[in-house]
Each structure stands twice: as structure tokens, then as C-alpha cells.
Amino acid sequence: MYSSRFSNPASPFSALHDNDVVGGSDHRMVSAFADQWHGKRGSAPIPDRGDFSIEDMAPFFGHVIIMDVLEGGSDFRYRLIGTAITQFLNRDYTGRTVMHSNYSGAEEKVLDTFRRPVAGGNPVFRKGHVVWAQDRTWRTYQSVHCPVTAGGSEIAMTMGVLYFGLAPVTGPNGSRWSSEN
């Protein structure tokens, strides 16, 4: 399990709801991605996007999310969303900004997902529940979102992975179906 050495409780966003933020991950691939980010960082505070080769990313294909930071983090553009994610959610926001995507009032939670690694300069782990588009049942998810530069010293993107549980689970309010909440 990846340690919590990168969590930043002093982040300016710590006053926001935790939004499923956790100190690490017990998902093998989520932890592996965070470990790779740390390895690419070396002695630099933040690794560069160019430090990650296609071969480095291959084990995570289908589960990768790359976001462009816009206006210092006021919004984010989906640069790449893995096919496992788009199929699970039954939507593809590639090329859209968070504010121009349909999140039914949850835009601030989604923005928080990407703002935290930008503000803290560290990977941010999440673990929680999400509704599977196909049958509206609750499933678990785990993710990590990591800041990266793009040829400079400023954080220009977040890169991360998102994995969904395969079996239906009881939802956050004790229900099996999203329509019961």
C-alpha cells in the first residue's frame, strides 16, 4: 500500500469537504501509478509530463486521466480519458472543460479532485462510491491524481488513474441502487 507521505492536510482546499480523499490506496495499480510518479520526480518537486514514456503508461492504459490546468486551476480540460473510464461512465468528456461538462451540480467536487494536487504539489488519493451507468448500481472506485509540469516549472497538468470495482455494492446511504438515495 502506498504511504500517505504525499497527502497535504495543510492544503488551502482542506476546508472543503473531504470528497472521498484518503491517505493512500490499497489498489495495486493506483499505488503503482503513484509510486511511478514519485520515481519520475527524483529530486525535483514535480515531474514533467515528458518524463513519462508510452511504455511507462502502458500498464495503466484505459484507466488514465490527463487534465490541463486552466487559469491557475479555476477550471480543467480533459486532455485524455481512458476507454475503461468512458465505457464505465457511458460518456466521454475528452476536450471539454469541467465547467462545460454535465455533472448535475457536482462541478465543485470534480474541480476539487484536480485542484488539490495542483495546490499541494503532491498526489491525491480518492476512494468512494460511484453509480455505474449501465444498471444504476453503486460501485466502488479508487484513484490518484498527480501534478506534472509541461516543460517548465509551473504545474500544467494532472495525471492519474481511476479504477472501478466490478461488483455492485451497498451505496453511501445503505442503498443498492442509486435511485434509492
N, C-alpha and C positions, 0 to 999 in steps of 0.2 A: 504494500500500500504506500502510495506517495505521501510524504510527510506534509505537514501544514507549514513548513518553513517559508512558504511564499505567501501565505494569507496576510492581509494587511488590515487589522481591525481599526487602525487609525485613519483609514481612507476617508476622504470627505463624503463618501456615499454611505458610511456606516450608520448614519442617522436614518437612512431609508430602511424599509422593511428588508429582512434578510433575503427574500426572494430565492429561497432554496440554496443559498450559499453555504457550503460546507468546507471544512479544513483540508480535505483530501479526497481521494477516491479509492474504492475497493474494486473498481472495474479495471481489469488488466490493461485494456487498450487506452483508456483515459489516462491512467497512470503512466503508461509508456509514452504517450504524447507529451505529457508534462515533463517527464524525465528527458526526452529528446530536446525540448525547448531549453531546459537547464543546461544540457550538454552543449548545445549550439551557442549559448550565451557566453560560455567560457568566463573570461574576466570582465567582459563588457556588461553594462547594466541590463541591456536589452539586445537580443539577437536581431539580425537583419533578415528580411524575407529571403534575400539571396543566399543565406546560409543553409536553407532547406532545399535539397535537391528532390527531383521527382522520385528517385529511389528511396529517399528518406520518408517521403509521404506515402509511398505505395501501400504499406500495411494498413493505412487509415482510409484509403480511397472509399468513397461512398459515404463517409461519416465526417468529412472535413467541412468547416465553415470558415471562410475568409471574408472579413469585413473591412472596408475602407473607413477610416476615421474622417468625418466631415466637420469642418468648423470647430476644431478642438474637442469634438465629442458631443456636439449638440445633436448630431444625427450620424447614422452609419449607412453605408451602401453595401448590399450583399454582392460581393465580387464573385464568390463561388459557394455553392451549397451542394454537398454530396448527394448523389442519387438515392442512397438509403434514407436520407432525411426527407427529401422531396417526396419520395414514394410513401413514406410513413405518414407524413402530414397532408398528403394529397394537394400540395401546392409548391410552386417554385417562385421564390422572390428574387432570383438572380437579376442583378441590375437595378433593383428597386431600393429605395431607402426605407428604413424602419418606419418613418413617419408617413410614407406613401404605401404602406402595406396594411392589410386588413387584420388587425389584432383585437378588434372588438373591445376597445377601451383598455387593453393591456400594454399599450405602447411604452409606458414608463417602465414597466417590469422588463420588457425586451431591451429598451435602451440601457437600463441598469446592468443587464448582462454584459454589454460591451463597454460600458463606461468604467466599470470597476477595474479591469486590467489596465486601461489607459491611465486612470487616476493613480493607481497604486504601483504600476510598473511591474506587476507580478501576475502569474497565472491565477485565475479564479475558478474554483470548482463549484459545480452545482449538482444537486441530486434531488429529485422530486417526482411529481406525477404529471402526466400529460394525457390528453384524450387522443386515442387512435382514430384517425379519420374514417377508416373502413367500417367499423362497427360501433363507434362512440363509447368503447370501454376505456377504462383507465389503464395506463401502462406506466412503468417506471422509466426514468431517464437518468443518465449521468453525463456530465460534460465538463470540459475545461476550456477556458478561453484565455489566450496568452497574447501579450503585447509584442509587436515587432516593428522595427524601423523599415524604411524602404530607401536605402542609400544615403541616409542622413542620421541625425541623432534624435530627431523627433519621432514619437510613436505615430506611425502612419496607418497601421492595420492591427486587427486582432486575428489570430489564427487559433483554431481549436477543433475539437472533435465532439460529436454528440452521438450517444448510443442509447437505443430504446430497448426496454425489456420486451420479450416476445409473448409472455403470458399475461392475460388480464389480471388485475389486482384490485383490491379494495381502494377506492379513491380517498382523497384527503378528508372528506367528511363522512367516511364509513360507507359510501355507496359503491356499487359495482359499475353503474352506468353514469355517464356524465349528465344525463338529463335529470337524474335524481338529486343533483346538487343545486 
